[in-house]
Amino acid sequence: MTILVVEDNENLAYGLATTLELEGYRVVVAGDGNAGLRTARELRPDLVVLDLMLPGMDGYRVLKSLREDGDDVPVLILTARGEEADKVLGFRLGADDYVTKPFGRLELVARVEALLRRAGRRRDPAAADRTSNRLVRFGPVEVDLAARTVSLDGQPVALTLKEFDLLAALIRRQGAVATRLELLQEVWGHRAAVVTRTVDMHVAELRRKLEPDPSRPTYILTVYKVGYRLAPDGAPGRPPPPPAPVL
């Protein structure tokens, strides 16, 4: 994913770019408003980090121009501490979120991740309809993605926040394989503190809570050396249960 940073302070721009690049994003920097607007139109980035006080064309005009173009790219504005009016005007012009200077690295990354997740759902309304607004069933398990509830044989199952997010990520792929890296990025935001083993441990917990035999999973399947996938109809190739004896 590509992020455009529009910031005239070279030190701050360098810090922003370094932070985001360490999280795996491609970053392009523009040093003034005119360059920022031109780059946004040409590059079509996935997200814009926009300072409001810029030479040439201020951030408000950049934002207003983007929205007048019909561009719905997520925009995270940078504001000075205590400038409530800046935030209000930014939102009225179409900003999606803001960060107040000075800000911490973790706050910035968290807000960027949240905006990109929301933008992904907004830009694929068909996918949202398929996943977030209906019940999903596999075997005796029923998942209500909108209400974030899970039941097994009609009885509620308590999942942690991350367990549910992981299950939802697998459901959204509709049987396709999700690599461990994809799941780390989607569920945990690919933070440095999270390692691949975390995915495996959470999958093991999901199996313990949802599979009839966690040691021989039927639905949450491992794809060797790749990742995991959800088989709504059960694992392919598994022999059917023996018929009941005739008395």
C-alpha positions as semicolon CSV with decimal commas, in nm:
position;residue;x (nm);y (nm);z (nm)
1;M;0,000;0,000;0,000
2;T;0,115;0,353;-0,080
3;I;0,088;0,646;0,161
4;L;0,141;1,006;0,057
5;V;0,283;1,233;0,327
6;V;0,232;1,605;0,262
7;E;0,452;1,788;0,513
8;D;0,687;2,086;0,471
9;N;0,891;2,020;0,787
10;E;1,172;1,802;0,654
11;N;1,257;1,644;0,990
12;L;0,895;1,556;1,063
13;A;0,841;1,428;0,708
14;Y;1,148;1,207;0,740
15;G;1,025;1,070;1,073
16;L;0,678;0,999;0,934
17;A;0,819;0,827;0,628
18;T;1,060;0,616;0,833
19;T;0,788;0,507;1,076
20;L;0,548;0,405;0,799
21;E;0,815;0,233;0,592
22;L;0,912;0,024;0,893
23;E;0,549;-0,094;0,901
24;G;0,579;-0,213;0,541
25;Y;0,416;0,076;0,355
26;R;0,551;0,250;0,046
27;V;0,580;0,622;0,131
28;V;0,598;0,922;-0,102
29;V;0,666;1,268;0,045
30;A;0,553;1,605;-0,092
31;G;0,694;1,923;0,062
32;D;0,414;2,172;-0,011
33;G;0,044;2,183;-0,088
34;N;0,071;2,222;-0,464
35;A;0,307;1,926;-0,492
36;G;0,088;1,726;-0,256
37;L;-0,228;1,781;-0,462
38;R;-0,048;1,707;-0,787
39;T;0,108;1,390;-0,646
40;A;-0,224;1,271;-0,501
41;R;-0,392;1,311;-0,839
42;E;-0,114;1,130;-1,026
43;L;-0,026;0,862;-0,771
44;R;-0,373;0,771;-0,639
45;P;-0,234;0,666;-0,298
46;D;-0,418;0,443;-0,052
47;L;-0,399;0,708;0,221
48;V;-0,284;1,071;0,261
49;V;-0,119;1,212;0,574
50;L;-0,178;1,584;0,538
51;D;-0,037;1,875;0,737
52;L;-0,270;2,173;0,747
53;M;-0,010;2,451;0,755
54;L;0,167;2,421;0,420
55;P;0,337;2,671;0,188
56;G;0,181;2,751;-0,149
57;M;-0,152;2,579;-0,088
58;D;-0,257;2,498;0,266
59;G;-0,389;2,160;0,372
60;Y;-0,749;2,277;0,378
61;R;-0,738;2,367;0,009
62;V;-0,561;2,043;-0,078
63;L;-0,831;1,845;0,102
64;K;-1,114;2,050;-0,050
65;S;-0,972;2,002;-0,399
66;L;-0,940;1,625;-0,355
67;R;-1,299;1,592;-0,242
68;E;-1,421;1,816;-0,524
69;D;-1,239;1,579;-0,762
70;G;-1,452;1,298;-0,621
71;D;-1,147;1,133;-0,462
72;D;-1,249;0,943;-0,147
73;V;-0,893;0,855;-0,044
74;P;-0,867;0,840;0,338
75;V;-0,705;1,158;0,472
76;L;-0,537;1,181;0,812
77;I;-0,474;1,543;0,903
78;L;-0,199;1,671;1,131
79;T;-0,307;1,950;1,367
80;A;-0,143;2,163;1,633
81;R;-0,221;2,089;1,996
82;G;-0,542;2,253;2,116
83;E;-0,654;2,383;1,777
84;E;-1,009;2,253;1,793
85;A;-1,120;2,477;1,507
86;D;-0,862;2,314;1,278
87;K;-1,006;1,970;1,347
88;V;-1,366;2,081;1,297
89;L;-1,292;2,252;0,967
90;G;-1,087;1,955;0,853
91;F;-1,375;1,716;0,918
92;R;-1,621;1,947;0,742
93;L;-1,398;1,945;0,436
94;G;-1,384;1,567;0,432
95;A;-1,097;1,455;0,656
96;D;-1,130;1,104;0,798
97;D;-0,922;1,140;1,115
98;Y;-0,659;1,358;1,278
99;V;-0,345;1,333;1,487
100;T;-0,246;1,614;1,720
101;K;0,118;1,726;1,725
102;P;0,328;1,610;1,897
103;F;0,215;1,252;1,852
104;G;0,364;0,912;1,922
105;R;0,466;0,655;1,666
106;L;0,220;0,393;1,792
107;E;-0,073;0,636;1,779
108;L;0,010;0,731;1,421
109;V;0,041;0,369;1,308
110;A;-0,281;0,269;1,483
111;R;-0,478;0,549;1,316
112;V;-0,332;0,470;0,975
113;E;-0,421;0,101;1,013
114;A;-0,775;0,182;1,126
115;L;-0,833;0,417;0,830
116;L;-0,701;0,163;0,580
117;R;-0,924;-0,110;0,726
118;R;-1,232;0,113;0,704
119;A;-1,141;0,224;0,353
120;G;-1,109;-0,137;0,242
121;R;-1,463;-0,212;0,355
122;R;-1,598;0,110;0,202
123;R;-1,435;0,052;-0,136
124;D;-1,568;-0,303;-0,168
125;P;-1,937;-0,278;-0,074
126;A;-2,012;-0,614;-0,233
127;A;-1,761;-0,782;-0,003
128;A;-1,910;-0,600;0,294
129;D;-2,254;-0,729;0,202
130;R;-2,121;-1,082;0,171
131;T;-1,950;-1,084;0,508
132;S;-2,046;-0,818;0,759
133;N;-2,425;-0,822;0,726
134;R;-2,520;-1,190;0,721
135;L;-2,491;-1,510;0,913
136;V;-2,221;-1,755;0,816
137;R;-2,254;-2,124;0,899
138;F;-2,011;-2,412;0,877
139;G;-2,100;-2,743;1,031
140;P;-2,256;-2,681;1,373
141;V;-2,099;-2,333;1,395
142;E;-2,294;-2,014;1,329
143;V;-2,116;-1,678;1,305
144;D;-2,296;-1,344;1,307
145;L;-2,029;-1,107;1,176
146;A;-2,238;-0,796;1,228
147;A;-2,314;-0,878;1,593
148;R;-1,971;-1,043;1,646
149;T;-2,124;-1,352;1,804
150;V;-2,049;-1,723;1,756
151;S;-2,252;-2,026;1,854
152;L;-2,184;-2,400;1,842
153;D;-2,483;-2,632;1,828
154;G;-2,695;-2,335;1,927
155;Q;-2,487;-2,253;2,235
156;P;-2,286;-1,928;2,254
157;V;-1,909;-1,956;2,229
158;A;-1,691;-1,693;2,394
159;L;-1,412;-1,579;2,162
160;T;-1,152;-1,315;2,240
161;L;-1,137;-1,003;2,022
162;K;-0,843;-1,136;1,820
163;E;-0,990;-1,485;1,789
164;F;-1,306;-1,339;1,637
165;D;-1,109;-1,110;1,405
166;L;-0,901;-1,405;1,291
167;L;-1,211;-1,615;1,224
168;A;-1,369;-1,326;1,032
169;A;-1,054;-1,287;0,821
170;L;-1,074;-1,653;0,721
171;I;-1,447;-1,626;0,647
172;R;-1,394;-1,323;0,421
173;R;-1,168;-1,530;0,194
174;Q;-1,450;-1,775;0,121
175;G;-1,227;-2,082;0,123
176;A;-0,914;-1,918;-0,023
177;V;-0,585;-1,955;0,161
178;A;-0,470;-1,678;0,396
179;T;-0,096;-1,665;0,457
180;R;0,033;-1,606;0,806
181;L;0,171;-1,269;0,698
182;E;-0,167;-1,162;0,558
183;L;-0,335;-1,259;0,884
184;L;-0,072;-1,073;1,088
185;Q;-0,131;-0,759;0,883
186;E;-0,509;-0,785;0,886
187;V;-0,571;-0,890;1,246
188;W;-0,273;-0,754;1,438
189;G;-0,161;-0,469;1,214
190;H;0,178;-0,645;1,167
191;R;0,329;-0,482;1,474
192;A;0,689;-0,565;1,553
193;A;0,586;-0,730;1,880
194;V;0,373;-0,985;1,699
195;V;0,537;-1,296;1,556
196;T;0,406;-1,565;1,324
197;R;0,366;-1,808;1,613
198;T;0,091;-1,581;1,746
199;V;-0,129;-1,676;1,449
200;D;-0,071;-2,046;1,512
201;M;-0,161;-2,015;1,880
202;H;-0,484;-1,830;1,803
203;V;-0,578;-2,084;1,537
204;A;-0,521;-2,360;1,793
205;E;-0,760;-2,184;2,033
206;L;-1,023;-2,143;1,761
207;R;-1,000;-2,513;1,685
208;R;-1,026;-2,602;2,052
209;K;-1,347;-2,400;2,080
210;L;-1,510;-2,482;1,746
211;E;-1,380;-2,808;1,601
212;P;-1,537;-3,147;1,691
213;D;-1,183;-3,290;1,712
214;P;-0,920;-3,011;1,741
215;S;-0,637;-3,258;1,673
216;R;-0,798;-3,348;1,336
217;P;-0,959;-3,022;1,224
218;T;-1,251;-3,036;0,987
219;Y;-1,308;-2,668;0,912
220;I;-1,003;-2,456;1,002
221;L;-0,739;-2,621;0,789
222;T;-0,363;-2,580;0,770
223;V;-0,209;-2,531;0,427
224;Y;0,144;-2,665;0,467
225;K;0,414;-2,393;0,469
226;V;0,159;-2,129;0,363
227;G;-0,112;-2,052;0,616
228;Y;-0,475;-2,140;0,682
229;R;-0,811;-2,159;0,512
230;L;-1,168;-2,221;0,617
231;A;-1,346;-2,518;0,456
232;P;-1,717;-2,446;0,517
233;D;-1,820;-2,797;0,409
234;G;-1,549;-2,977;0,601
235;A;-1,204;-3,094;0,502
236;P;-1,199;-3,234;0,146
237;G;-1,116;-3,599;0,109
238;R;-1,207;-3,692;0,463
239;P;-1,399;-4,021;0,464
240;P;-1,762;-3,998;0,574
241;P;-1,854;-4,132;0,916
242;P;-1,948;-4,501;0,921
243;P;-2,320;-4,575;0,895
244;A;-2,508;-4,641;1,213
245;P;-2,549;-5,010;1,288
246;V;-2,880;-5,165;1,199
247;L;-3,048;-5,311;1,507
